[in-house]
Amino acid sequence: MKKIMLFIFTISLFTKCTEQTTSYQKYERLPFGSIKPLGWLKQQMENDVNGFVGNLDKLAPELINDPIYGSGRLGKHSKSKDLGNLKEGDAEGDEQYKWWNSETQSNWWDGYLRNVILIDDTLGIQKVKKYIASIIETQDTDGYLGIYDKELRYKFESENGELWSKTTLLRGLLAYYEYTKQPKVWNAITKAVDNVMINYPINQSNPFFSGKDFSGGVAHGLTFTDICDKMYQITHEQKYLNYAVFLFKNFSANYSSETDVQLNSIFDSTYSLQCHGVHTFEHLRPLIVASYSTNDKELKNALTIYLQRIKNVTTITGGAIGDEWIAGRSANSTNTGYEYCSLHELMDSYSLLFQKNGNLEFTEMIERIFYNAAQGARNPNHSAIAYLKTDNSYEMLGTKNGETEPDRKQTRYKYSPVHQDVAVCCSPNAGRITPYFIQNMWLKENNNTLVAALLGPNILETTVNNSKVSIEEITEYPFQNHFIFKIKTEKPTPFAIKIRKPAWAKAIRTEEKYRIENGFVVISKEFKTSDSFEIEFLTEVEIIEDQNGEKAFAYGALLYALPFESTEQKGKIYADGFEDIYYKPLNRNKFQFDVNCSPVFQNGILRVSLKNMNTSQNEQVELIPFAKTILRQVSF
């Protein structure tokens, strides 16, 4: 029997966890499917479903269609799989490649099913129904849903994907259940979660013991707390939060190659974030759940320290270092890149944090990531995303702005619908990020207040005071800052709508009666069966500064960048219209900030005077939204 390592902590987390009350969360999350996209956001999702999001199973069929959860479950003698990726310079070893397909296909299905449901894609939903049925058929009679056969499951002393493969699978199943409320799906989920809790019993097992070698899959498995938190949201059963705290506690006690979130690291004042970025940012969520479910002061302190460290590695557009290791560095717009997976995970972590504490700072961070870094890592002209991207992007030819990495073949700085030469992880996560953003646009406070936390075009359908309510938020935001809210109710219904007043808003224009309350515009009244109001947030050009003293220009939620012309080069072709794409600059100009820049914003363009570093002359240039650029300079 493996020796269970003791977790040294002065206060019993489980005692505090059983005392958890309403302090666990500020707001109630709405069931998936309650909020759907409108306008440009819906159009982008439709394009994605017709593009890489909806076709990844055809572009990488051997990965997506691998029966790893069923007839292809892994056993003691299973061999590492050929995933089609280049492995030169990889130090992680082959063991991880056994479970990779579970992540690839489950994250893809999670994103795909959320997209097709939110845009009401009839054919896509039928495809999802077949997938859900086929997955449930793989469940053993004891409730096991996973990728290992009976001789191997729950019996690991080294790298494995047991909890991680379940997490990626169950996130999608939970979303589907919230949308359909099908008892068969719920029964499968509860049996699968119970199976984990029985086989890794709380306080009596050691799920994160994995030896002294690389343990990336084991570390990913800490996000099983996502499942615990969602199960609590649905059932309000304390056992799920207790189990989440146990997982965090056990992970922090064991050796891991991913040490950033472990408490010994957090409380070491000399420690700098150094691990694989996506682990670092997704591990913020287990710390949040442990902190708020126990309400423990030391964990709250740990969370404060961890958040500050993440802030130190985040660029001005919201892109936190993930290229792919943080390696003790601070964020730099040119010299540090970010992985698309990291963008999604950090955004999702901030969404969870806002739901728990209601701090509007995190909604600003969420929008900064989604509307800037994440949109700016999409190709505006092709159905493809960048695996790695820098804020100041001077070329996209495989390497980071032309740099070379010793002993590692770098191909990540390009656009691709698949990125199979590296890993098919960022493309699935690029399919998840928009639905996850949308599901956090509205929350509920008590039974009579709806909270518009994240702004953008959407429609909400929910129930307030036992009356069905529909709210359309019609806007071009973030490209414009004007909103029309159209409200429909079953009957005249009194309730409040709280709309986040963005930090950049200088004034509010509306004819509706309102009050300002803790950073929200609050409109409280009896809404008629058909009602509406308009609101506009007024702003001006802001010059913001990053931690390196570099300047950037913002207008509203958007940062503006100087685009550079380039030539497009095609690479690997996966199918007609789906290929790798590289960009070579037509010139190597770089610009410098000038105190007399005199920025003027008009019709979506920001005109400003900047100094050309090649000619030492000032030039009048036009900046466009960072989200619409490929090669660009955003910090000066």
C-alpha angles and dihedrals in degrees: 000000000000115000111245110229115229119241110224108217127140099222127051105248092195094056089053092043091059088053092057114132135161089317087087093081142014097202138028118239116228120234115270111270094035090104122048131180127256135185121002091354092059091045091053091050091049089051090050093051089050087045136040097329094056097038106042090105088061096041094051103018096157090061101039094042097045105127090223093141093049133017091000098056115149124255138179093279099042114127128223112270129241101239096177093250130130111248102186109138095006108144097185098087131228100284092085092058091068094068100031095098091060090059093043097051099036094048089047093050090046090055095039096051092046092051097048093045093050094049093041093240102177097196092044092051091052088052090051092051090056091048093050091050093049092050093049089051089062092060115113121229090256090058099259114156111175151087105277132084122235097268092057111030117111091359103099133139097169142033114331143148101225100123094027095056089050093048095053091046098045095048088064094042091051092052090049091049093050089052098045104023088213110171092212091059092046092049090052091050096048092047091050093050092045088051090058093047091049096048095040096037117199113263091357104073141053109221095166098053104118108150124248102300132090110306107179096143092048090050092049086055091070086079088074079099085078087067093045092052093048091047088053091048090055101038106020087221111153094213091078093056090045088054093049090054090049091054093050091046093050094046091051091051098051133073112264135172085222103064104156098101097039111114095235088058095044094051092045102098091201094055122109125192107267111155136098102304098227091056092048094053099040089048089063087077097059088049090050092050093047092046098049097038092054098030085213116168095218092051090047088052090049089052091052092051093046093050091052091050090052090050089055091057096045123099126222093267094053097263110140118203111275108142077142107285125035091215097188094298131137122230118277125177093223107026104042124059133196132222120231089232089057092052091055096044095048092046091050091048092052089049090056091047093052091050089054101044108014093226105159091208088080095053087057089052092048092053091043090057098041101040096039121019096029097043089042091058092056120088106245092207105037138040095256141099136209115252088204127016138172126214092236100046113185097168139000103208100128101282133073105276089320097309121138126222116214115239094003130094103220118202101146099101098082138081119262139155089221115013089203092158087068109022134308093237106097095053093055090047090049085059091052101047100074097048090046090051091049095049089059097048092095132031134175127241113197112323099297107045129076118196121210095202100161119037127224143096111310146124123233124202117186144123126267123180090350091304125114110241131192122190123186115198104200113192147121089227131182089026089051130020101217121108137190115198114199114192127194124182136179089237136353102298132186115222142125131252114204113197118192112244102219116236090238094055112114096183143359126233118197140123091217120102110249146155132215114239123176093328096319131110102228121203109183123176145103104293117213123230087265115026140148146176138183129225134178130191112215121211144157138218112292127198107213128188130216127215090271093057094253117141130227135181123237134181113186112317094340132087117212125222139189107246120218124212117243145169119249120229125191122223132174114002115217097176138330106309094008116095144129112268130201130190127213117192119239090214138011099228119152126186136214131213117257122201088221093054094132098200117207123188119206133155095347094311126106113208116199142159115244134171116249104224092205095055100023086227128124116243134190106237136176121234121201131193110297087228091067098051137096107179109023151136117232103164123056 
